[in-house]
Amino acid sequence: MQRTGIFFVIVGGIVCTGIILSFYGNQVIFEDLIKGEGQIKVGESLTIPAELDNETQNGIYAIQIMDSKGIKAKILDPFDVEIESQSINEEDFEGQFKITTSGTYKLVIENTNDKEIKIFGVIGPEPDAGKKSLGFISLYVLIVGLIGMIIVPMYAIKNRKRSFS
């Protein structure tokens, strides 16, 4: 029975490590992204500027609509030329765009709906592979911990039956 307790502590430690890595990974991934949010009235827009350099070559943007659907999002380059445009009819949307020159890129979210809506948006450079892998590693550690949480009780029950025999 003492061995089972040690296994529970180890599995609990693995799950805690996975959770901590998950929070840390999200922090690292989102640290370079510029966030903006607000209530946008009919016909108005929300602009989120981000200073980007062309070392990363790709930028990302994401939009979350809280109340309803039906908005238009566009990306403007440093010369205010529209390089990407999307009509968004879903609650969560992610997109990519090419960074051609260094400068201030803008995510412009326009309310084409017939009522005021609450919107959250982010824009920034695409995270590198190392930052992305941290998110996957935390997921794998959590899965191993959760599998352990299934196996250890089965092991404990099996050993309990043996000790009573």
N, C-alpha and C positions, 0 to 999 in steps of 0.2 A: 504493500500500500504506500510505503514511503517513496518508492520509485515513481509511482503514479503522480504524486504531488510535485515531484521535481519536473516531470514531463509537463504538467499543467503550468508551472512557472515558466518553463522554457517556451511553450506555445504562447502564453500570454505576453512574454517578452517579444516574440516574433510579431505578434499582432500589433503591439504598441509601437514597435519599430516601423512597421508598415504604415501606420497612421501618421507618425511623426514625419516619415519620408514623404508621404502624400502632401501634407501641409507645406513642408519645406519646398517640395518640387513645384507646387502651385505658386508659391511665393517667388521662386526663381524664374519661372516661366512668365509670370505676369509683371515682373518688376520693370521691364522696359516698355510696357504698354501704357499709353496715355488714356485715361478714363474720362468719360463725361456722361452726365445724366441730367434729365430734366423733364418737366411737363411741357409739352409742345402743343400750342394751340393750332387750330385749323389754319393752314396756309403759312405757318411759321416753320423755321428750321433750327436745328442744333448743329453747331460746327465745333469739331474737335480737332485742333491743330497738333501736329507731331513733327518734331525735327528729326529727319531721317537722313542717313548717309547711304551712298550707293555701295558700300562695302558688303551689305547683307544681300543685295540684289532683289529680295522679295520682302514685301510688307504684308501684314495681315490686318483684317478688321473684323469685328464681331458686333452684332446688334441684338439686344434683347428687348422685346416689346412687352410691357407689363399688362396693358389693359385691352388692347385689341390688335388688329392686323391692318395692313394696307399702308405702307410707307414707301418712300423712295430714298435710296442711299446712293451717294456718289463720292468718288475719290477725286480730289483735285491735286495736281502736281504743284511744285513751287511757282510755276508761272500761271496758276489758276486755270489750267487746261484740264478738262474732265477726262480722266483716263479709265474710269470704271463707273458703271451705273447699274443699279439693280432695283427692281420693284420687289419689295419683300412682303410676303403674305404668310409668314410663319412667325412663331414667337421667338425662336432662336435662329440666327443666321451667321455664318462665317464665310469670309471671302479672302482672296489673295489678290495682290497687284504687284506689278514690277516697279522697282525703284530705279529710275533711269538717271536721275541726277540728285545730288545732295540738296537738301533744303526742307522747307516746311510743307508737308503734305497735309491735306485736310479731309476729314471725314465729315460730309454734310448730310444730315438726316432730315428729310422734309416730310411733314405731315400732309399726306394726300387724303387722309381719312376725313370723315364728317364730324369728328368729335376730338376733344383734347385727349392726348395719350401720354403715358409715362414711358420714357425710353432710356435705356442704358447702352452706351457704345464704347468701344475701345479701338485704338489704332496704334500700330507700332511695327517694329521690325520682326520678321519671322524668327522665332527662337532657334538657336543652333541645335545640332543633333545631340550634344551632351546634355543640354537642358531638357530636351524632349525625352531622352532616355531615363532621366531621373523619375519622370512620371510613370514610365513602364516598370522600372525597378520596384517602385513602391507598390504597384499593383501586384506584381509577382510575389513580393514578400507577404502582402496581405493574403493572397490566395494560399500560399504555403501555410500561413498561420491558421487560416480558417479550415484547411484540410486537417491540420493537426488537431484543431478543436473537435473534429469529428472522430479522428482516429484514437485519441487519448481516452475518451470515455469508453469507447469500444474495448480498448486494451484493459481499462480498469474493470469493466464488467466481466471480461474473460478471465482475468486473474482472480477476481472475487469468487467466481464459480469454482475455480481450481482449488482455492484455499478452503472452501467449505466441503469439498469432496473428500 
